[in-house]
Amino acid sequence: MALGIARSATVSGPGDKAHMESFVHSLRAEVVRGPTFVSDAMLRCTHLHYFRHYNLTRLHSALGFRTQVDYDRQPS
């Protein structure tokens, strides 16, 4: 907890943390595997760029091939 990050509680049943696991899989496949990061700052910058891309640009098949932002803006 030194970094202010709390571990999520485990919940039994289908769909447990599925959205987060899917995001982490995409992050690893699209960004982290391959390059060598020479500093923490470079890694943090890369992650920030990917988070923006993931939410603002990347089309998600589970959201009808829309961006996360477009999906969140639609009326409920």
N, C-alpha and C positions, 0 to 999 in steps of 0.2 A: 504494500500500500504506500510505499515511499514515493511513488510517482503519482499518487492520487487515482490509481486505477484499481477498481474493485472487481474481483472475480465474479462472474455471473453464477447464480444458483442453478444447479442442475435440475431440470424438470423431466420427469419420465414421460414417455409417450412419443407419438409420431410428430415430426416437425420440430423437434428440440434443436434450437439454434440453427435451423436450416438456412435461414437468410444470411446469417453471418458467415456460416461455413461456405456458402456459395460465393460471397464477396471475397473472402480470404483466398479461395481457390482461384478466382479471377485475378486478384492482385498478384498472386504468386506466378500464375501462368503468363500474364501479360507484362509484368514489370520486374519482379524480383529475381526470377531465374535467369541466369546469364551474366548480367553486368556485375562488376565489382565496384562497390561503393568505397571511395577513399576516405570519406569522413561521415560523421553522423549528420552534418548539415546537408551533404549531398543526398543521403538517404531520405531525410526529412523533406527536402525539396521535391524529390521524386515522388514520394507518397502524396504530398499536397497536390501536385500536378495530377496524379492519378485520381485522387478523390474528386477533384473538379471535373475531370474527364468522365469519370464513372457516373456522376450525378447530372452533368449538364450536356454531355455529348453522346456518350455510349448508349446505343439502342439495346433494350433488354427484351428478350423474347417473351419472358414471363409477364411483361407489361404491355403486350401487344405491339412490340417493336417501337416503343416510345422511350424517351429519356426518363429518368427518375423524376426530374423536376416537372416535366410535362404531365406525368402521371399524377404527381402530388397536387398539381394545380387544378385537375379536373374536379368538377363538383361531385360530391359524394352521392 
